[in-house]
């Protein structure tokens, strides 16, 4: 497979994932579980970019705003566009992460983890705060990876046609 074809396949899969993620997060009230059964919430919020077309006819619409309904982005989906980038919020108990997901590269950008108090008290391990921050980064990766694994299972399984039908109902509701 040449690099252009690989990039095209990666983009298509990434766009399907982010489009499905928006649908799944809204229809499940944001509730997801890791393979080990740990519950967390993930919601698409505040900023979504949708893209459609090819070459010079490629169009992108970016919708943003606090607690936005993202009406224009949903309209873009109805016209055949797919989610290209999305800001998501992940929450577990009192902890909250915010990150942009990019469909073209299947990467995370601008990750904000829960705050870690960087003051070291007397007698504390000076590495404790760094280790806590690394733990929080790993938890975010685990949550995103588990949601992506769920998508891959659905996308390449027998349930995909009924998932697409549900997505269409959600889109036009």
Backbone torsions as a table, in degrees:
resi	resn	phi	psi	omega
1	UNK	NA	130.6	179.2
2	UNK	-79.1	166.6	-174.7
3	UNK	-65.3	-36.3	178.9
4	UNK	-64.5	-42.4	178.6
5	UNK	-65.2	-42.1	179.0
6	UNK	-61.4	-42.2	179.2
7	UNK	-64.6	-39.2	179.8
8	UNK	-65.5	-43.9	179.1
9	UNK	-65.8	-42.2	179.1
10	UNK	-61.3	-44.5	178.9
11	UNK	-62.4	-46.5	-179.0
12	UNK	-61.2	-44.5	179.3
13	UNK	-65.9	-42.1	178.3
14	UNK	-62.3	-42.2	178.9
15	UNK	-66.7	-41.1	176.7
16	UNK	-61.9	-41.4	179.9
17	UNK	-61.3	-50.6	-177.0
18	UNK	-66.7	-36.0	176.8
19	UNK	-64.6	-47.1	177.5
20	UNK	-62.3	-40.0	-178.0
21	UNK	-61.3	-42.7	178.1
22	UNK	-61.4	-48.6	178.1
23	UNK	-58.8	-50.8	-176.5
24	UNK	-64.2	-39.8	-178.5
25	UNK	-65.8	-36.8	179.6
26	UNK	-76.2	-39.0	-177.0
27	UNK	-79.8	-16.4	177.1
28	UNK	-105.6	10.5	-174.6
29	UNK	55.1	31.7	176.3
30	UNK	80.2	-2.0	-173.9
31	UNK	-82.6	124.6	176.1
32	UNK	-134.1	166.9	177.3
33	UNK	-136.2	146.2	172.6
34	UNK	-76.5	171.7	178.1
35	UNK	-60.0	-30.1	179.7
36	UNK	-81.6	-1.5	176.8
37	UNK	95.2	2.8	179.2
38	UNK	-69.9	122.9	-178.7
39	UNK	-85.1	142.3	174.6
40	UNK	-153.6	165.2	175.9
41	UNK	-113.2	146.3	176.3
42	UNK	-139.2	124.1	-179.8
43	UNK	-130.2	137.6	172.3
44	UNK	-79.4	129.9	-175.5
45	UNK	-152.3	154.5	168.4
46	UNK	63.6	-34.5	-177.6
47	UNK	-149.5	123.4	178.0
48	UNK	-138.9	135.8	173.8
49	UNK	-115.1	129.8	176.2
50	UNK	-114.0	148.4	-175.3
51	UNK	-140.7	143.8	177.0
52	UNK	-152.3	165.0	-178.9
53	UNK	86.8	178.0	-179.2
54	UNK	-139.0	156.1	176.8
55	UNK	57.5	-131.8	-179.4
56	UNK	-72.8	-15.1	179.1
57	UNK	-89.7	6.1	-179.2
58	UNK	-69.6	131.3	178.9
59	UNK	-123.1	140.9	177.2
60	UNK	-129.1	135.7	174.9
61	UNK	-123.1	126.8	179.2
62	UNK	-110.4	125.5	-180.0
63	UNK	-118.7	130.7	-179.7
64	UNK	-149.5	162.5	177.7
65	UNK	152.7	152.8	179.4
66	UNK	-63.5	126.2	-179.8
67	UNK	51.4	36.8	-177.2
68	UNK	-66.0	147.3	174.3
69	UNK	-75.2	-17.7	-179.9
70	UNK	57.5	40.9	-176.7
71	UNK	-60.2	-44.3	-178.5
72	UNK	-64.1	-37.5	178.5
73	UNK	-65.6	-42.1	177.9
74	UNK	-63.8	-39.3	176.8
75	UNK	-62.4	-40.2	176.4
76	UNK	-60.1	-40.6	177.1
77	UNK	-62.4	-39.2	179.1
78	UNK	-64.1	-26.0	-179.5
79	UNK	-94.6	10.9	175.0
80	UNK	101.5	-1.6	177.2
81	UNK	-74.5	163.0	176.6
82	UNK	-128.5	155.5	-179.0
83	UNK	-66.9	126.8	-178.6
84	UNK	-101.8	-36.2	177.1
85	UNK	-145.5	147.0	178.7
86	UNK	-149.6	142.1	173.0
87	UNK	-93.0	130.5	178.6
88	UNK	-124.7	151.5	174.6
89	UNK	-118.0	128.9	178.0
90	UNK	-113.6	133.1	179.7
91	UNK	-132.6	138.8	175.5
92	UNK	-142.4	116.8	-176.0
93	UNK	53.8	-121.8	-178.8
94	UNK	-91.8	-6.1	-176.4
95	UNK	-88.1	144.7	-178.5
96	UNK	-141.7	130.8	177.0
97	UNK	-116.7	150.4	174.6
98	UNK	-133.5	134.5	-175.9
99	UNK	-155.9	149.4	172.1
100	UNK	-95.6	133.9	175.6
101	UNK	-107.6	133.8	-176.8
102	UNK	-112.4	119.9	-177.2
103	UNK	-68.5	-35.8	-174.1
104	UNK	-64.6	-36.1	-176.1
105	UNK	-115.6	-0.5	-175.6
106	UNK	49.5	48.8	-178.8
107	UNK	-124.4	165.1	174.5
108	UNK	-104.8	143.0	179.9
109	UNK	-134.2	146.2	173.7
110	UNK	62.2	39.5	-178.3
111	UNK	-64.8	127.2	173.9
112	UNK	-115.2	117.9	179.4
113	UNK	-92.8	169.7	171.6
114	UNK	-58.9	151.1	-178.9
115	UNK	-63.5	140.5	175.0
116	UNK	-120.9	125.2	178.0
117	UNK	-69.5	116.1	-174.2
118	UNK	-89.6	0.3	177.5
119	UNK	-75.3	132.6	178.9
120	UNK	-101.0	121.2	177.2
121	UNK	-79.7	157.2	179.3
122	UNK	-60.3	131.7	179.1
123	UNK	89.3	-7.4	179.1
124	UNK	-84.0	153.4	175.4
125	UNK	-69.5	122.8	-178.4
126	UNK	-65.0	-19.8	179.3
127	UNK	-85.4	-8.6	-174.3
128	UNK	-58.7	-42.2	-177.9
129	UNK	-67.9	-40.7	178.6
130	UNK	-65.1	-42.4	179.0
131	UNK	-64.6	-37.0	176.9
132	UNK	-64.2	-43.1	178.6
133	UNK	-62.8	-42.0	178.0
134	UNK	-63.6	-39.4	177.1
135	UNK	-60.3	-44.3	179.7
136	UNK	-64.3	-37.5	175.3
137	UNK	-62.9	-45.5	179.9
138	UNK	-63.4	-38.3	178.2
139	UNK	-62.7	-42.6	178.4
140	UNK	-61.4	-46.1	177.7
141	UNK	-59.3	-41.7	179.2
142	UNK	-61.0	-43.9	-179.0
143	UNK	-65.7	-45.6	179.3
144	UNK	-65.5	-42.8	178.2
145	UNK	-60.4	-40.5	-178.7
146	UNK	-68.0	-37.2	177.6
147	UNK	-68.1	-41.0	177.9
148	UNK	-63.5	-40.5	178.3
149	UNK	-62.1	-39.2	176.8
150	UNK	-62.8	-42.7	178.3
151	UNK	-60.9	-47.5	-178.3
152	UNK	-60.6	-41.0	178.9
153	UNK	-61.2	-44.7	179.5
154	UNK	-70.9	-45.5	-174.2
155	UNK	-61.3	-39.3	-176.4
156	UNK	-105.8	16.7	178.0
157	UNK	-107.9	-175.6	-177.9
158	UNK	-72.2	-19.2	-175.8
159	UNK	-82.4	-4.3	-173.9
160	UNK	-58.4	-45.6	179.9
161	UNK	-58.5	-40.5	178.6
162	UNK	-73.0	-28.3	175.6
163	UNK	-67.1	-41.4	177.4
164	UNK	-63.7	-40.1	177.3
165	UNK	-62.6	-41.5	176.9
166	UNK	-64.6	-39.0	177.9
167	UNK	-62.3	-41.7	179.0
168	UNK	-65.6	-41.1	177.4
169	UNK	-61.5	-43.0	178.6
170	UNK	-62.1	-40.9	-176.2
171	UNK	-65.8	-36.5	-177.1
172	UNK	-99.3	6.6	179.5
173	UNK	-75.0	NA	NA
